[in-house]
Structure formats: C-alpha cells, structure tokens
Amino acid sequence: MAAPAPGRPVLTHLLVALFGMGSWAAVNGIWVELPVVVRDLPEGWNLPSYLSVLVALGNLGLLLVTLWRRLVPGKGERVPIRVVQVLSMVGAALLASLWHHVAPVAGQLHSVAFLALAFVLALACCASNVTFLPFLSHLPPHFLRSFFLGQGLSALLPCMLALVQGVGRLECPPAPTNGTPGPPLNFPERFPASTFFWALTALLVTSAAAFQGLLLLLPSPPSVPTGGLGSGLQVEAPGAEEEVEEAWPLQEPPSQAAGTPPGPDPKAYGLLSARSACLLGLLATTNALTNGVLPAVQSFSCLPYGRLAYHLAVVLGSAANPLACFLAMGVLCRYTMAPQPLGRSLAGLGGLSLLGVLFGAYLMALAILSPCPPLVGTLAGVVLVVSTGGHDMGRGYSPGAGASHAQPAAVCPQVLSWVLCLGVFSYVKVAASSLLHGGGRPALLAAGVAIQVGSLLGAVAMFPPVSIYHVFHSRKDCVDPCGS
C-alpha cells in the first residue's frame, strides 16, 4: 500500500528538496565559475570543451552503480548515496584549495588538479540520478516533486552565487575616432574562485545533512518492509505493489463513481508497457534537449544580444525549473478530480513537449544565425531569447565564446524563450517521473537511467557541430560585426 502523508510533511518536503539540491550542484557550480577560472588556467577558453568531455565520461558512474547492485544485491540505496555525497563534498573542498595548481603533461602545462577533481564530481553527479531517484520510491509520490524542486535549486543557487560574485562584468570603452574599439574592461570579482567553491561545498554538506535527517524520519531502513508509522511516515518495501493511488497532482485521477482511488492496473506500470515506454522516451528526449543540445548553443543564441541578455537567460531559466515544480505541486491540485487533466495524460505531456521543442527550434535558429540573429540591438530581441530556455544540470557556460556589451534595448524575446522552454520541459520531467512512481523502485531507476542516457546522447550529438565543424559562430566583446 502507498505510504500515507507523513506527520511532519513540511519538514519532510524541505529535507527532500535539500537532498535533491546536492544531485547536480557541483557540476553546475563549475560551469558558472568558468569565466573566472579560465583566466588563470593554461587551457583558457578551451576548458569548457575539456569539461564537456569529462561530464560525458562521468556516465561511468552509471556502470559503477550497476556493478555495485550486481555484487551486493538487496542492500538498497543508502550506501551508494552516501558514497556519492562524500565524493561530492570532498571533491568540492579539494577544488577550493587546489583548482589553480597546474602540472606539465606531454611538455605543456595543464590544470591537472582542476580537471581530475571535475571528473570525480561528474562521476558523483551522474551516479546521483540512479541512486537518489530509486530511494524516493519508498516515500509517498508527492515527495518526488520536492526532489525535482531541489534539483532546480542545484542550478539556481550556484547561478545566484555567481551573480553576487560579479562574474562576467565588463565595460566597453568609448570608440576612438579611427573607429577601432579598444579591449573591453573587465571588472574584478567581489570574491575569488576559492571562496565560491567553499560556498559550493557548504551547499553539498547541507544536502548530505538533509539526507541524514530524512533517514531519521524513517522508522526502519528503506530496504526492509515495515508497517510502523514512527514519526508518521510509513516505508514500503522496494517493488511493492501500490493498492491505492494518492489524490495529488500529476497522478492518475481517482474513480469518481466510487469516490475512492482504484487499484492501479499492474500492466500499466510494467517497464515494458507502452505507457511506461512513452514516459521514459519523454524523459530521455526532454533531458537530451535541456542538458545536451540547448546548453551547447546557449552562448551563441544569447551573447549577440549582450551579456545582460545572457545573464538574464541563465538566472531566469534556472528559476523556471523550481517554479515548474511548484506548479506541479500546488496549482494543479484543483484538477485532481478531473477525468484527464491537461499535463497528466500522455497526450497532454506530448503536447507540452512539442511546445518546448518549438521554443528550442527558435533558439537553435538564433544560434545558427549568430553573430547577427534577428532583432539584434532591439528590446524585442532580448525578451524572446530569454523566454525559451534556461540553465539545467550539467550544462555549458561559455561566455568567453564572445559577447557584445550589454544592450538594454535588446534584452527580452530572447530571454523569454529560454525561460519558457526550460519551464515547459521541467514540468514534463516532473509529471512523467510522478506517473512512473506507481511502478516502484524499478520504474524510478529506469527514469534515472533515461535522464542520464538522454543527457549523454544530447551532448554527444552536439559535440561535432560545435567543437569540430564550427557550425556556430561567436561574437566578440565590444565588437559590432552587424553594423547595427
């Protein structure tokens, strides 16, 4: 039977959100701090390419978790979760102390410490999707939305910290009489990269502490069935069949004739069913776009409109993720008694995904037309760009690709596009994962694998056109190649 609502729901939701915050905070923090560290590391602005490869190699964490389950079956997720959290905390703390150390490799200086620690953090973050999600199968389904809210914070909080730090601030000097602009003037950050990484370590420690607090609310280990209520939260055995569905948003609606939720059809929750295959396909596709395809072209689509547009797209896009989770948890509660509320049926999720794809196509078109996309130098251009996308787990941040000085008259459709794109896809991800919750631990494990595989395929697909064939062209700071 599904676990009832816990006796301390607010505290439990908070702990689950903080627990989810630690999933991708480390890698997201490295991405947003790149504009600071590249000035001191020998790779320069080639560093994002190295980091993209390391994040892709981090998917070896999936294999390590699979090997653990084969060698030590029936041990649950506690041990791998703790290993992931320890790796994240230790890796971030060492990064704060050693990121600037370089060593000769093949006759050239390389940032060996930074790259090695980034790989360790990528391993931990990639493994989190297949350890954190299955653990949540032992909690009532509505806590899954709090987890995705926390994942949104793993992108938003590092971005906010970088904004406080003053990353990427520059000023274009007045153009001389001969028309040749001088070099841009970069303002120093308010605090160094080491302080940023220590703050990132504090976020990861908070997440690990939240997991320990969450375990204290459990009456017994999650891998052991129990009927005790303890603090009011009942734990299920992994894979146990749910007899009753919760009356919360994003779940299948209750039977209005009987007034009580009917037992779910076991065939509908099978991993080989058409329903589950469609949901897993949606998860893989949306994460391929938000974590692989669109991040690779974000700088090309935003920076022609100025750094202001770029920073608005990153920050507001990051805020769109937790806002979409709030929408899933709260606003849709009023529709729980409807026969097929929009966004809870496969057709509704498919329609929302198509809408997100349209926004993504618009952003891709802007990136292809860079450095002179439409509406450059106008307020409408910036608004459209920011509204279609945002910043998600493990995505790229490379303003060194070139940006013009911020143009306040060009900051809006561009920003709006990034925000709407990420918001729509975030809602689809939360809704699809919530619908898969009825399948228990195997279904959520499959969801984590789909998320990670989709992200990997998206990143691999974009590497040749961006880094090898140079299909996209950047715009330099304080230079107007369009004559606007």
SULPE-V252442 format. One record per helix or strand of 2 or more residues. SS is the DSSP state (H for helix, E for strand). FROM is the first residue (numbers start at 1). LEN is the number of residues. Records with the same first field share a line. If there is no record, write none. Layout:
BEGIN
SS->FROM-LEN / FROM-LEN
END
This chain:
BEGIN
H->9-13 / 25-13 / 44-14 / 60-12 / 78-21 / 112-17 / 132-7 / 143-23 / 193-24 / 266-4 / 274-32 / 307-23 / 331-5 / 346-24 / 379-8 / 399-3 / 408-3 / 416-53
E->103-3 / 108-3 / 170-2 / 185-2 / 387-2 / 413-3
END
